[in-house]
Amino acid sequence: MDKRRQLVVGLACLGFVVAGIFWAYSAFGYSEQMNLKKATLTIALVILCPPSLLSVPFWETEPDTVPGIVIWSVIGLINSALYAYIGTYLSKRIWKPDKPE
């Protein structure tokens, strides 16, 4: 695999992992009371995973149920596609086109 493709695939995987971390945070920490540390972490995760805002209409669905896992899987795929797009853009800006020898 060339470096461009490695960057795109690596960032796509990173986007899915970030969404997974946000799901785990939502699934196992939603019952705790909000404080400054938790609010800061939530804002950081929303910045790193903008498609997570799509879960707002499904606020009644708990993330640790099957419907919640399906919703967060779709959010993870969308975030992965977003990160892949960013990787594609960066790979075109960082590396110049390969010149035939």
C-alpha positions as CSV (number, residue, x, y, z in Angstrom):
1,M,0.0,0.0,0.0
2,D,1.3,3.4,-0.8
3,K,1.6,6.2,1.8
4,R,-1.4,8.1,0.5
5,R,-3.7,5.1,1.0
6,Q,-2.1,4.3,4.3
7,L,-3.0,7.8,5.5
8,V,-6.6,7.6,4.3
9,V,-7.2,4.1,5.8
10,G,-5.4,5.1,9.0
11,L,-7.5,8.2,9.5
12,A,-10.7,6.3,8.6
13,C,-9.9,3.7,11.3
14,L,-9.1,6.5,13.7
15,G,-12.5,8.1,13.0
16,F,-14.2,4.8,13.8
17,V,-12.2,4.4,17.0
18,V,-13.1,7.9,18.2
19,A,-16.8,7.2,17.6
20,G,-16.3,3.9,19.6
21,I,-14.7,5.8,22.4
22,F,-17.6,8.2,22.5
23,W,-20.1,5.3,22.4
24,A,-18.3,3.7,25.4
25,Y,-18.3,7.0,27.2
26,S,-22.0,7.5,26.6
27,A,-22.9,3.9,27.4
28,F,-21.0,3.6,30.7
29,G,-21.0,7.2,32.0
30,Y,-24.4,8.6,31.2
31,S,-25.8,8.1,34.7
32,E,-23.2,10.3,36.4
33,Q,-23.9,13.9,37.2
34,M,-22.4,16.5,34.9
35,N,-19.4,18.4,36.2
36,L,-16.8,20.6,34.6
37,K,-14.5,17.7,33.7
38,K,-17.3,15.6,32.2
39,A,-18.5,18.7,30.2
40,T,-15.1,19.4,28.9
41,L,-14.6,15.7,27.8
42,T,-18.0,15.7,26.1
43,I,-17.3,18.9,24.2
44,A,-13.9,17.5,23.1
45,L,-15.6,14.3,21.9
46,V,-18.2,16.2,20.0
47,I,-15.5,18.2,18.2
48,L,-13.7,14.9,17.3
49,C,-16.9,13.2,16.3
50,P,-19.3,15.7,14.7
51,P,-21.7,13.0,13.5
52,S,-22.4,12.2,17.2
53,L,-24.9,15.1,17.1
54,L,-27.0,12.7,15.0
55,S,-27.7,10.8,18.2
56,V,-29.6,13.7,19.7
57,P,-33.0,12.8,18.2
58,F,-32.5,9.3,19.7
59,W,-31.9,10.5,23.3
60,E,-34.5,8.0,24.6
61,T,-32.5,5.1,23.2
62,E,-29.8,4.1,25.7
63,P,-26.4,3.5,24.0
64,D,-25.9,0.1,25.6
65,T,-29.0,-1.5,24.0
66,V,-29.2,-3.1,20.5
67,P,-30.8,0.0,18.9
68,G,-28.3,2.2,20.5
69,I,-25.4,0.1,19.2
70,V,-26.9,0.2,15.7
71,I,-27.3,4.0,15.9
72,W,-23.7,4.4,17.1
73,S,-22.4,2.0,14.5
74,V,-23.9,4.2,11.8
75,I,-22.4,7.3,13.5
76,G,-19.0,5.5,13.6
77,L,-19.2,4.8,9.8
78,I,-20.1,8.4,9.1
79,N,-17.3,9.6,11.3
80,S,-14.9,7.2,9.6
81,A,-16.0,8.5,6.1
82,L,-15.4,12.1,7.4
83,Y,-11.9,11.2,8.6
84,A,-11.2,9.4,5.3
85,Y,-12.3,12.5,3.3
86,I,-9.9,14.6,5.5
87,G,-7.2,12.0,4.8
88,T,-7.8,12.2,1.1
89,Y,-7.7,16.0,1.2
90,L,-4.4,16.0,3.2
91,S,-2.8,13.4,1.0
92,K,-3.4,15.5,-2.1
93,R,-2.0,18.6,-0.3
94,I,1.0,16.9,1.3
95,W,2.2,14.7,-1.5
96,K,2.7,15.9,-5.0
97,P,1.4,13.6,-7.8
98,D,3.8,10.7,-8.6
99,K,5.8,11.5,-11.7
100,P,6.3,8.6,-14.1
101,E,10.0,7.7,-14.5
